[in-house]
Amino acid sequence: MTWRTDDIPDLTGKRAVITGVTGGLGLHTAIGLARKGAQLVVTARDSAKADGAVARIAQDTPGAVVEVISLDLADLADAKRAANEVAAAYDRIDILINNAGIMLTPKAETKDGFELQIGTNHLGHFAWTAGLWPLLDASGARVVTVASSAHASAGGIDLTSLTPEGSSRRFRRWQSYAESKLANLVFAVELDRRAKAAGSSVVSVAAHPGYASTNLTKTGPSVRGVSLPGIGVHQISKIIGQSAAHGAWPLLMAATDPTLTGGEYAGPSNLAGMRGRPKLVGMTRVARDESLADDLWAASEAAVDVDFKV
């Protein structure tokens, strides 16, 4: 059966926390959940953009409950602070969607000295989720990690990129991006594996939006603005990709489909996974490699200085 947004159950009384809602996938995922009655806690780095997103959600769904938490995933201290703030302010989290991310950036580092893409996309969310874990566990939450079909082009993860010394290899932005999204997927599967082993009722799943036309494809290659590579990627995405609203469908399915039990991966069903209605999709063997998952988990704990016990 084809999944549609009408399949999202009533979420009245449920709380959903979403990272990165100032545009694109995060904004449309927030709107989709708000339409079904969910109370939203959303994160953003830019307060002005956050205000715009809240106004957009309110315009679509008058009366929607939306609260904003400041979060910079490229700053581990800020990720930990934000997680502590959420854990102290709320009594439960029913859905956590780790959506925020960056794409194909030039060579740069996070505040803590890690390569920007894996530092933001993976390590920031690792520290953030670890801080929220006691509340997620107590709530029996659904945790959705947003990955990418780009994970398939990564044959592994250079774990030296998670050390203070960093990787000695030549920087290639696509390789680094692909490995960061592979890390997202490995994390989602491993979190589910550990939750099940611990007897937790948390369900960890992953989703990818296919080839969605968002501001990320336009501004990502320059980090803080528009570049010629970014314009080129964005124009191609508008031709062969799908809208951000449709790209959010797999995220919404992953967040709300009651038949999912953990470890699944949702993505578009057509054009080699680039667009279309969402369905459960496959992932590479590397993404399910338990030895890599153990090593990534340990390296991530050391990198963010957190003991993430599930």
Secondary structure, 3 states (H helix, E strand, C coil): CCCCHHHCCCCCCCEEEEECCCCHHHHHHHHHHHHCCCEEEEEECCHHHHHHHHHHHHHHCCCCCEEEEECCCCCHHHHHHHHHHHHHHCCCCCEEEECCCCCCCCCCECCCCCEHHHHHHHHHHHHHHHHHHHHHHHHCCEEEEECCHHHHHCCCCCHHHHCCCCCCCCCCHHHHHHHHHHHHHHHHHHHHHHHHHHCCCCEEEEECCCCEECHHHHHHHHCCCCCHHHHHHHHHHHHHCEEHHHHCHHHHHHHHCCCCCCCCEEEEEECCCCEEEEEECCCCCHHHCHHHHHHHHHHHHHHHCCCCCC
